[in-house]
Amino acid sequence: MRITNHDLETIKTIARMAASLCQAIQAELVDPAQKDGREPVTIADYASQALIGNALAENYPDDAVLAEERSEEFMLLLDDRQRALVQRYVTDAVGGYVFEEQICAWLDYGKQKTATRTWVIDPIDGTKGFLGRRHYCVAIGLLVDERPVLGVLASPGFYSDDPNPPDDPGALIYARQGGGAYLEPLFGGPPQPIHVSSQLEPARAMLLTSYEAEHVDRSFLDRVRRALGRGPDSPERQIDSQDKHAMIAAGIGDIFVRLAPEPGYREKAWDHVAGHAIVEEAGGRITDILGRPLDFSTGRRLLNNRGVVVTNRYLHDAVLAAIRISRSSRRRDESQSPGDNTER
């Protein structure tokens, strides 16, 4: 099934609108010093997804949708005031009064459908980045026959931690299969084609890691670093969200490795579909930590995969080899330790 440039331009517009909505909520409800603030994030999550669901319903009525938020949680977890805030923000965004029932319908739009095409949505990817005014993004990807073929990341803080960020620190990063990968200013400007770096030396590669410590098995990552020959001077950045995928696609980063601390954890589809499409179109490579392609046929979770590895392609085999060494050293350590340890 051919993915057209019209599809891409439509999703770029939708992602921009959702990112603008998130910025409005962030400006009004998020104190920059706030450390624990689920309320504004929850409101932004639901408002962003409802806006996207409405737009997909209008433009792609026959397609399926896989998205993070659900109407039943919207009704159960938010109080009357919070739901009213979601209504207000979405009403302002669509330009006409929106009822609570419409919010619920848009949150669940397409979830009961089975179709060749499935839109995969993360309305806010990077919770702590949103609260801390760092990196977060609105992620919209498209699966066709369970393969990522289109991805759009609307990132309001893409350049937020640069020493000299542009006037608009946001970026729109996007790709469609066979059409190349591009980056442009979030709210308009000339697009520039992007491609992964040509870095060949693991010790010199820019390693991107998750900002949230609980998302990563740190001891595993330390062993991978050592196996790659990386030292204290090897470059590394902590980044929220699928901005990591975008940075590798744009040649700003070279390696991203994640394995969650919990042995049974499996990655969520909406954390990877959009970024996957962009990275591959930019010349990069994505697998799980065992070198297997990511399998998006299993619904919300990638049940047939463990962790994720994203690279500029040239470094991928070296990273997988380092992971094998790391896992072997863990097994040796655990076999020499007392007690019953479960391999992760």
Stockholm file with secondary structure:
# STOCKHOLM 1.0

chainA/1-344         MRITNHDLETIKTIARMAASLCQAIQAELVDPAQKDGREPVTIADYASQALIGNALAENYPDDAVLAEERSEEFMLLLDDRQRALVQRYVTDAVGGYVFEEQICAWLDYGKQKTATRTWVIDPIDGTKGFLGRRHYCVAIGLLVDERPVLGVLASPGFYSDDPNPPDDPGALIYARQGGGAYLEPLFGGPPQPIHVSSQLEPARAMLLTSYEAEHVDRSFLDRVRRALGRGPDSPERQIDSQDKHAMIAAGIGDIFVRLAPEPGYREKAWDHVAGHAIVEEAGGRITDILGRPLDFSTGRRLLNNRGVVVTNRYLHDAVLAAIRISRSSRRRDESQSPGDNTER
#=GR chainA/1-344 SS CCCCHHHHHHHHHHHHHHHHHHHHHHHHHCCTTCSCCHHHHHHHHHHHHHHHHHHHHHHCTTCEEEESCCHHHHHHHSCHHHHHHHHHHHHHHHTSCCCHHHHHHHHTTTTTCCCSEEEEEEEEECHHHHHTTSSCEEEEEEEETTEEEEEEEEETTTTTTSSSCCSSCCEEEEEETTTEEEEEETTSCCCEECCCCCCCCTTTSCEEEESSGGGSCHHHHHHHHHHTTCCTTSCEEEECTTHHHHHHHTTSCCEEEECCSSTTCCCBGGGTHHHHHHHHHTTCEEECTTSCCCCGGGTTBCTTCCSEEEECSTTHHHHHHHHHHHHHHHHHHHHTSSSCCCCC
#=GC SS_cons         CCCCHHHHHHHHHHHHHHHHHHHHHHHHHCCTTCSCCHHHHHHHHHHHHHHHHHHHHHHCTTCEEEESCCHHHHHHHSCHHHHHHHHHHHHHHHTSCCCHHHHHHHHTTTTTCCCSEEEEEEEEECHHHHHTTSSCEEEEEEEETTEEEEEEEEETTTTTTSSSCCSSCCEEEEEETTTEEEEEETTSCCCEECCCCCCCCTTTSCEEEESSGGGSCHHHHHHHHHHTTCCTTSCEEEECTTHHHHHHHTTSCCEEEECCSSTTCCCBGGGTHHHHHHHHHTTCEEECTTSCCCCGGGTTBCTTCCSEEEECSTTHHHHHHHHHHHHHHHHHHHHTSSSCCCCC
//
